[in-house]
Structures are given as C-alpha cells and as structure tokens.
Amino acid sequence: MSGDSTSTAVEPGQQGAPPVPLRRNLRFQALWAGQACATLGMRVGDTAYPLLVLALTDSPTAAGAFGAVQMTATLLLGIHGGAVADRFDRRRVLITADAARLLASASVPAAMALHRLTLVHLLLVAVVVGATVAYSGPLRMLALRSVVAPEQLTQALAQEEARMSGASLAGPPLAGFLLGLGHAVPFLGTALASVAAVVSALVVRFPGRPEQAGESAAAGSRPGGALEGFRYLASAPLLRPALAVLLVINLAGTALVLPVMVVLRDQGTGSAGIGLALAGEALGALAGTVLVSRLHRLAGPGVLLLVTAWIAVPVPLAPLLPGGAATVFVALFVVGAGIPALRVMIDLLVFQQVPDALRGRVIAATITLITAGMPAGTFGSGLLLDHLSPTAALAAVSGLFAAALLPATASRTLRRAAWPAAPGTEGTEISKAAEVPETSDAAAAAETPGAHP
C-alpha cells in the first residue's frame, strides 16, 4: 500500500469480510513494536540525561534544566507539529523526526568518546528531543489508527496504553542498569531504539496524506491556520470542561511528586523504596489496560472522568497515613488503573470525531492543553516547599485539586455526556457537542457514524 493511499483493515475487494485480528495485523504489530521501542528509549533518556548532566556539572539546577528545556521545546513547537501533520506527508515527517532523535542521541556517546561533551551540547540535545516529540507525537497516534478497522479501535488503543505504561515502568530502572554498565551505554540504547522506530516507519506504509487533501488545503488557509485545533476545542461545550479536568489532574500529579519524595525520605524510606512507591501509578496503568472496555461500559465519559479525578484528590495525603511508602504505592496504583480508560476516552471523544484534514492540529492542541499544567505543577511544588512544610504542601495540593474540580463537576453537559454512536447509528450528544459550525459538508460526510468506533 502506498504512503498516500487510504488504509483499510480489510483487503481490497473484501470489504464485507471481517477485519484481520490485531494479532495477525502485521502493519499494526510492526508499528506498535517500533513505537514501543521509541517510547522506551524516551523513558530511558528521561532518567539518563539528567543524571549525566548532574555527573558532568554537579549542579541539580543544571540537571533540572535539561527536562525543563525539553518540555518547553515540546510545548512551543507542539502547535506547529499539528499543522505539519495536516499539511505534509505524515509518514515522511515521522521518519524525519525519528531520524533527528537518532542523530541527537548518537551524538552524546560520540562526544563522550572524543572527550568533547559539554552542558551546551546536552541542552541542544534536549531541544532536539523535545522538538521531535512535538512533531512525532500526533503522527504516532494517527499512524496506528490508520491501520486498524474502526470496530477494533478500542482494543488497539488499549494495546497502545499497555505500551506506554510498560515503557514508563521499565524506563527508569533500565536507565539505571545501563548507566551501571557505562556512562555512554544508555544513550547508545536510546539511539538503537530510534533506529527501530525509523525502520518501522520505513517498512510499514500508512496513509501519508490527510483524507480529502482539498479540504486540508482549505483548512490550512483559514485565519489562524495552526490554531484551528484550539478553535475546534473551544467551540465544543463538552470538551472544554473535560480537558480542564485532565489539565488539573496532570498539574496535581506533577505537583505531588516532590513533596511525596520529601515526606517519605523524612520517614526513613530509602531511594529504592521511594522509587517503588512512585512506580505504583505506572503499574496501575499497566493493569488498567485490561479494564478499558469494562470501565467504558460502566459509566459515561463525563462520569468516568469525574469519578477518576475525585478518587485522585486524597492521593497527596497518602504519605501521611500509616504504611508510608506502601500506602503511597497502593494509592497511586488505584488512580493509575483508571488512566488508560481516560486516554482512550479522549481519543473517542475528540480525535475520532474530527475531520482527518484537521485531526493533526486537534491532537496537538489537546496534548498542549493537557500537558500545559505539568511545568506549572513542578514549579508550584517547589514554591510550596519553600514556604510550607512538606505535610502542609501535600494538604495544599489536595485542597487546591478539589477546588479546581468543582466547576467541571457542576457541568451538566459533562455529567450527562454519552459515548459516541456505534457504527450505523445516529449521532450522539458527544458528536453534537463537539460539532464545529464551520465544518464543510465534505468533512461532515467523511465523519459518518460508520466511521466512528
């Protein structure tokens, strides 16, 4: 199948046949494997790069700067990354982004071998890595979705969540193990992971151009251009409170990490115990991948989102309860188990309801809005600890989290939201709430109920 063709899960001429099972869908499995390697390499780098900066400079501030620079680059370029996904060949852009990350990763052990590694070099690597996330992130989502049948989408997304959760869990300890073998080894590993991602994108062909290229050009020529994704989200009364809740969850989640670590340390918990306690969320998310369909059947999207958020409200107080690190692990595990269902929910509510010619920009806008609270959470936790005791800081995070959820909880639109229509049925409250008045007739025709999962 050529890179510019439309992907189907059924062989040509067999549209009436059932879709190929995911385990036998070689394109899906190859893309999944390549992207799993890319994600694992990123998680290894998230731990290894700051540790390398710390060893090079003996400065915690410089070590923290690496992550801050990387995240800032991702946020600043994320909107342009969405526009690029809608205007250019998606497969080529993905290959280019993965290749750029490969070169950046490989430059680190090369500079170490030449004894030329500097802090400036590593910060430039942070910029490149952050930029590649901005451009490849939306494309990875689009690529996997293009090689499965609509009725298999929830199952495919659950497998995608398993990849992300497994990489988040394995990345930090793997980085530590590789660092024990040598300072350059983790970065050789991230380079090899990028090689696997590039090979996957080269071997597996998926639709390179957005559907309805004429519409894509028209959308790109509208005022705002790259900001069309934000306009779409702002016009949807359901999505505004839903994304606000997710932003608050991310903000509170990042804000609690540092105070939790300080409290556990003060209680006598060692570094290994703290690491295991914080791994509870990743383990919970990995376990939660098998609960996605069940949770979606139990509650509507708005109720599921609000229940998960309110369950997370007392989590910052877990280190203050009996059990210490074990209690923190259990609390994070419970919250983490609901995260995959929320991520799949956003895909079903937002990404699958958008005309393909606009989908890259909407994905980029959604990612930007959801992750915007993470730098604020990290910075805010430091401010709280500068002025409050760790115990008071955790109580403040919990209280502010609860207060921030009240407006969304009062939203009747969010509480009454229903799942998108099954194939062959009429539109639902969600599709109506997410509707953009300016969407053309051609775009509306492309997003028929039969195209929804």
C-alpha positions in Angstrom: 0.0 0.0 0.0 1.4 3.4 -1.0 2.1 6.1 1.6 -0.6 8.3 0.1 -3.4 5.8 0.0 -6.2 5.3 2.4 -5.7 2.4 4.8 -8.2 -0.2 5.4 -8.2 -3.2 7.8 -9.7 -5.5 5.1 -8.0 -6.4 1.9 -9.3 -4.7 -1.3 -12.3 -6.4 -2.7 -13.2 -7.9 0.6 -15.0 -5.0 2.3 -17.7 -7.4 3.5 -15.2 -9.7 5.3 -14.4 -9.3 9.0 -11.3 -7.3 9.8 -8.0 -9.1 10.4 -7.4 -9.8 14.1 -4.9 -7.4 15.6 -2.5 -10.2 16.5 -2.3 -11.0 12.8 -2.4 -7.4 11.5 1.3 -7.2 10.6 1.2 -3.5 9.9 -0.3 -2.7 13.3 2.1 -5.0 15.1 5.2 -3.6 13.3 4.1 0.0 14.0 3.3 -0.9 17.6 6.8 -2.6 18.1 8.6 0.4 16.5 6.7 2.9 18.6 7.2 0.8 21.7 11.0 1.0 21.2 10.8 4.7 20.6 8.8 5.2 23.8 11.1 3.0 25.9 14.1 5.0 24.5 12.4 8.2 25.5 11.7 7.0 29.1 15.3 5.8 29.4 16.5 9.2 28.3 14.2 11.0 30.7 16.2 9.4 33.5 19.7 9.1 32.0 20.1 12.6 30.6 19.5 14.5 33.9 21.8 12.0 35.7 24.5 12.6 33.1 24.1 16.4 33.4 24.4 16.0 37.2 27.6 14.0 36.8 29.1 16.5 34.4 28.2 19.7 36.3 27.5 18.6 39.8 24.6 21.0 39.6 21.0 19.9 40.4 19.8 23.1 38.8 21.5 22.2 35.5 20.1 18.6 35.8 16.6 20.0 36.1 17.2 22.4 33.3 17.5 19.5 30.8 14.0 18.4 31.4 12.6 21.9 31.5 14.3 22.7 28.2 13.0 19.5 26.6 9.4 20.1 27.8 9.5 23.7 26.8 10.6 22.8 23.2 7.7 20.3 23.0 5.1 22.8 24.2 6.4 25.6 22.0 6.6 23.5 18.8 3.5 21.3 19.5 1.0 23.5 17.6 3.3 23.7 14.6 3.7 19.9 14.8 0.0 19.5 14.5 -0.2 21.8 11.4 2.7 19.9 9.8 0.8 16.6 10.3 -2.2 18.1 8.4 -0.3 19.7 5.6 2.6 17.3 4.7 3.2 13.6 4.2 2.8 12.2 7.6 4.9 9.2 7.1 7.9 11.2 5.9 7.6 13.7 8.8 7.6 10.8 11.3 10.6 9.2 9.7 12.4 12.6 9.8 11.5 13.2 13.4 12.7 9.7 14.5 15.9 10.1 12.4 16.6 13.5 14.1 16.2 11.9 17.5 18.5 9.1 16.5 21.3 11.6 15.5 20.8 13.6 18.7 21.1 10.5 20.8 24.1 9.2 18.9 25.9 12.5 19.2 26.1 12.1 23.0 28.3 8.9 23.2 30.2 10.2 20.2 31.1 13.4 22.1 31.9 11.4 25.2 34.3 9.2 23.2 36.0 12.4 21.9 36.0 14.0 25.4 34.1 16.9 23.9 30.8 16.6 25.8 29.5 19.9 27.3 26.4 21.2 29.0 25.6 23.3 26.0 25.7 20.2 23.8 23.3 18.3 26.1 20.9 21.3 26.3 20.9 21.3 22.5 20.1 17.6 22.5 17.2 18.5 24.9 15.8 21.0 22.4 16.1 18.4 19.5 14.4 15.6 21.6 11.7 17.9 22.7 11.1 19.1 19.1 10.9 15.5 17.8 8.2 14.7 20.4 6.2 17.7 19.2 6.3 16.5 15.6 6.1 12.8 16.0 3.5 12.7 18.9 0.4 13.4 16.8 1.8 11.3 13.9 2.2 8.2 16.1 -1.4 8.5 17.1 -2.6 8.9 13.5 -0.4 6.1 12.2 -1.7 3.3 14.5 -5.3 4.4 14.0 -4.9 4.2 10.2 -4.1 0.5 10.1 -6.9 -0.9 12.1 -10.6 -1.3 11.5 -13.0 1.2 13.3 -14.5 -1.6 15.4 -11.0 -2.6 16.6 -10.0 0.8 17.7 -10.7 0.5 21.4 -8.8 -2.8 21.5 -5.9 -1.2 19.6 -5.9 1.8 21.9 -5.8 -0.4 24.9 -2.7 -2.1 23.5 -1.2 1.3 22.9 -1.8 2.2 26.5 0.0 -1.1 27.5 3.0 0.1 25.5 3.1 3.5 27.2 2.6 2.1 30.7 5.2 -0.7 30.2 7.7 1.8 28.9 7.1 4.2 31.8 7.6 1.4 34.2 10.7 -0.2 32.6 12.4 3.0 31.5 13.8 4.4 34.8 15.2 1.1 36.2 16.6 0.2 32.7 18.3 3.5 32.6 19.9 2.9 36.0 21.1 -0.6 34.9 22.6 0.7 31.7 24.3 3.6 33.5 25.9 0.9 35.7 27.5 -0.6 32.5 29.0 2.8 31.5 28.0 6.4 31.1 27.6 6.1 27.3 25.5 2.9 27.3 22.0 4.4 28.0 22.5 6.8 25.0 23.6 4.0 22.7 20.4 2.3 23.9 18.2 5.3 23.0 19.9 5.5 19.6 19.2 1.9 18.9 15.6 2.4 20.0 15.3 5.3 17.5 16.8 3.0 14.8 13.9 0.5 15.5 11.4 3.4 15.2 12.8 4.6 11.9 12.9 1.1 10.4 9.3 0.5 11.5 8.1 3.7 9.8 10.2 2.9 6.7 8.8 -0.7 6.4 5.2 -0.1 7.2 3.2 2.1 4.8 0.3 4.0 6.1 -1.7 7.0 4.7 0.8 9.8 4.3 -1.7 12.5 3.4 -4.8 13.6 5.3 -8.0 12.4 3.7 -9.6 15.0 1.4 -6.5 16.9 0.5 -8.5 19.7 -0.9 -10.2 20.2 2.4 -6.8 20.1 4.1 -5.6 23.0 2.0 -8.7 25.0 2.7 -8.4 24.4 6.4 -4.7 25.4 6.3 -5.6 28.6 4.6 -8.2 29.7 7.2 -7.2 32.6 9.5 -5.3 31.1 12.4 -4.0 28.1 10.4 -2.1 26.2 13.0 -4.5 27.4 15.7 -7.6 25.7 14.1 -7.3 22.8 16.6 -7.8 25.2 19.5 -10.8 26.8 17.7 -12.3 23.4 17.3 -11.9 22.5 21.0 -13.1 26.0 22.2 -16.4 25.5 20.1 -17.3 22.2 21.9 -19.1 22.7 25.2 -18.4 19.1 26.3 -14.7 19.2 25.6 -13.9 22.4 27.5 -14.7 21.0 30.9 -13.3 17.6 30.0 -9.9 18.9 29.0 -9.9 21.3 32.0 -10.2 18.3 34.3 -7.4 16.4 32.6 -5.2 19.5 32.8 -5.9 19.7 36.6 -5.1 16.0 37.0 -1.7 16.5 35.3 -1.0 19.6 37.3 -1.8 18.0 40.6 0.0 14.8 39.7 3.3 16.6 38.9 2.9 18.9 42.0 2.7 16.0 44.4 5.8 14.1 43.4 8.4 16.3 45.1 6.5 16.7 48.4 5.8 12.9 48.5 9.5 12.2 48.0 10.5 14.6 50.8 8.0 13.2 53.2 9.0 9.6 52.5 12.6 10.5 52.9 11.9 12.2 56.2 10.1 9.0 57.3 13.3 7.0 56.7 12.4 5.5 53.3 15.4 4.9 51.1 15.8 5.8 47.4 14.8 2.4 46.3 11.6 2.4 48.4 10.7 5.9 47.1 11.2 4.7 43.5 9.0 1.6 44.1 6.3 3.7 45.7 6.2 6.1 42.8 6.1 3.2 40.4 2.6 2.4 41.6 1.0 4.7 39.0 2.8 3.0 36.1 1.9 -0.5 37.4 -1.7 0.6 37.9 -1.9 2.0 34.4 -0.4 -1.2 33.0 -3.1 -3.2 34.9 -5.8 -0.8 33.8 -5.3 -1.5 30.1 -7.4 -4.6 30.5 -10.2 -2.6 32.2 -10.7 0.0 29.4 -13.8 -1.6 27.8 -15.3 -2.6 31.1 -15.0 0.9 32.6 -16.5 2.4 29.4 -19.5 0.2 29.8 -20.0 1.0 33.4 -20.2 4.8 33.1 -20.4 7.6 30.5 -17.3 9.5 29.7 -18.0 12.5 31.9 -18.9 10.4 34.9 -15.8 8.2 34.4 -13.6 11.3 34.2 -15.1 13.0 37.3 -15.0 9.8 39.4 -11.4 9.1 38.5 -10.4 12.7 39.3 -12.2 12.8 42.7 -10.6 9.4 43.6 -7.2 11.1 43.0 -8.0 14.1 45.3 -6.9 12.4 48.6 -3.8 10.7 47.0 -1.4 13.6 48.0 -2.3 12.7 51.6 -1.3 9.1 51.3 2.3 9.6 52.7 0.7 10.9 55.9 -1.3 7.7 56.5 0.0 4.6 58.2 2.1 2.4 55.9 4.2 5.1 54.4 5.6 4.0 51.0 3.3 1.0 50.8 0.2 3.3 51.2 1.6 5.6 48.5 2.1 2.7 46.1 -1.5 1.5 46.6 -3.0 4.9 46.2 -1.1 5.6 43.0 -1.9 2.1 41.7 -5.6 2.7 42.2 -5.5 6.1 40.4 -3.2 4.7 37.6 -5.7 1.9 36.9 -8.2 4.5 35.5 -5.7 6.4 33.4 -5.8 4.2 30.3 -9.6 4.4 30.1 -9.3 8.2 30.3 -6.8 8.3 27.5 -8.9 6.1 25.3 -11.9 8.3 26.2 -10.2 11.4 24.8 -9.4 9.5 21.6 -13.0 8.6 21.2 -14.5 11.9 22.2 -12.1 14.2 20.3 -9.7 12.6 17.8 -12.2 10.2 16.1 -14.9 13.0 15.8 -12.6 15.3 13.8 -12.3 15.5 10.0 -9.0 13.9 9.1 -7.7 17.1 7.5 -7.9 18.8 10.9 -7.0 15.9 13.1 -3.3 16.6 13.5 -4.0 20.1 14.8 -6.7 19.0 17.2 -4.4 16.3 18.6 -1.6 18.8 19.0 -3.9 21.3 20.7 -5.3 18.7 23.0 -1.8 17.5 24.0 -0.7 21.1 24.6 -3.7 21.9 26.8 -3.5 18.7 28.8 0.3 18.9 29.4 0.5 22.7 30.0 -0.1 22.2 33.7 2.9 19.9 34.2 5.6 22.6 34.2 3.4 24.7 36.5 2.9 21.7 38.8 6.6 21.1 39.1 7.4 24.8 39.7 4.5 25.2 42.1 5.5 22.3 44.2 8.9 23.9 44.7 7.3 27.1 45.8 5.0 25.4 48.2 8.0 23.6 49.8 9.9 26.9 50.1 7.1 28.3 52.2 5.3 25.3 53.8 6.3 22.1 55.5 6.0 19.0 53.3 2.9 17.9 55.1 1.2 21.3 54.6 2.3 21.3 51.0 0.6 17.9 50.4 -2.5 19.2 52.1 -2.5 22.3 49.9 -2.1 20.2 46.7 -5.1 18.1 47.7 -7.2 21.1 48.7 -6.4 23.1 45.5 -7.0 19.9 43.4 -10.5 19.6 44.9 -11.3 23.2 44.4 -10.2 23.2 40.8 -12.6 20.2 40.1 -15.7 21.9 41.4 -16.6 23.9 38.2 -16.3 20.9 36.0 -18.3 18.7 38.5 -21.1 21.3 38.3 -21.2 21.0 34.5 -24.4 19.2 33.5 -23.0 18.8 30.0 -20.1 16.8 31.3 -22.1 14.7 33.7 -24.7 13.7 31.1 -22.3 13.0 28.3 -22.7 9.8 26.4 -20.3 7.7 24.3 -20.1 8.3 20.5 -22.6 6.4 18.3 -21.8 2.8 17.3 -21.4 2.2 13.6 -24.7 2.6 11.8 -26.4 4.6 14.5 -27.4 8.3 14.7 -25.1 10.9 16.2 -24.9 11.3 19.9 -24.7 14.1 22.4 -20.9 14.0 22.1 -20.7 14.4 18.4 -23.2 17.3 18.6 -21.3 18.9 21.5 -18.0 18.6 19.6 -19.5 19.9 16.3 -17.8 22.8 14.6 -20.3 25.1 12.8 -17.8 25.9 10.0 -17.1 22.2 9.1 -17.8 21.7 5.4 -20.3 19.3 4.0 -17.5 17.2 2.6 -15.9 16.9 6.1 -19.2 16.0 7.6 -19.7 13.3 5.0 -16.3 11.9 5.8 -17.2 11.7 9.5 -20.3 9.5 9.2 -21.4 7.4 12.1 -20.0 4.4 10.4 -16.5 5.8 10.7 -16.7 6.0 14.4 -15.6 3.2 16.7 
